[in-house]
Amino acid sequence: MTSSKRPPAGVLDRGLWLLSQFSMERKKLPLKELASLSGLDKATALRLLKVLVDWGYLVKNADGSYSPGPSNLRLASIYRATSNTITRIEAPIARISERVGQTTAFFVRSGEERICLARDHAYQDFRYFIEVGGSVSLSEGGAAAQLLMAYSGEAGERHDETRGRGYYISRGERNRHFASVAMPLFESDGQFLGALTITGLAVDLPDDDLIGFVDIVRAEVAGAGLSLSR
């Protein structure tokens, strides 16, 4: 399967384009598949892959396939240590989870994927959640995906309704056993940051409970100088 987008022209852009082909579903990729996914010819892809391996952003495995290398982890650690948003949201997330008895997480949009930047780990009796650093395609749906698309300016009646409502409830979209509510998180100046979600077993969470969580979240994030509205 080839990418639906044409590869960029710049050399650095093409290297980053190759890195973007990796995901939680595609952790290891051979040269042939990387060339197909990226739209680059094999010779160009191979030259870029060698540079990325040399700098530690990719590792070449014994079977000839490639996977992300340790330099990505180094950058991720630096990002978490220097991100003002993560530093401020982690404590409210823990308090929210304690109050509602469910799992709370924070997602941002990166291209056509959502990435988990923070989440509470206290409630792990059942697990079907994305770990910190994990990503999922927006096309798979779910409360966070729908919320992120709506507040990233995507058009459509569903997104208009989400923006008007100020939250999105998902029931069984990604997994039939789970229900979630996602809310937009804003800086004090109105900048949209991402989606804060609360997720639990669908049988335990009627819509009224999920809607009630919105007020709890609003109160907790306000202490960090954040808001659920512009």
KATA-V137705 format. One record per run of one state. SS is the DSSP state (H for helix, E for strand, C for the rest). FROM is the first residue (numbers start at 1). TO is the last residue. If there is no record, write none. Layout:
SS;FROM;TO / SS;FROM;TO
This chain:
C;1;10 / H;11;19 / C;20;28 / E;29;29 / C;30;30 / H;31;38 / C;39;41 / H;42;54 / C;55;57 / E;58;60 / C;61;65 / E;66;68 / C;69;69 / H;70;82 / C;83;83 / H;84;100 / C;101;102 / E;103;110 / C;111;112 / E;113;119 / C;120;134 / E;135;137 / H;138;140 / C;141;142 / H;143;151 / C;152;156 / H;157;165 / C;166;166 / E;167;171 / C;172;177 / E;178;186 / C;187;191 / E;192;201 / H;202;204 / C;205;206 / H;207;222 / C;223;226 / E;227;227 / C;228;230
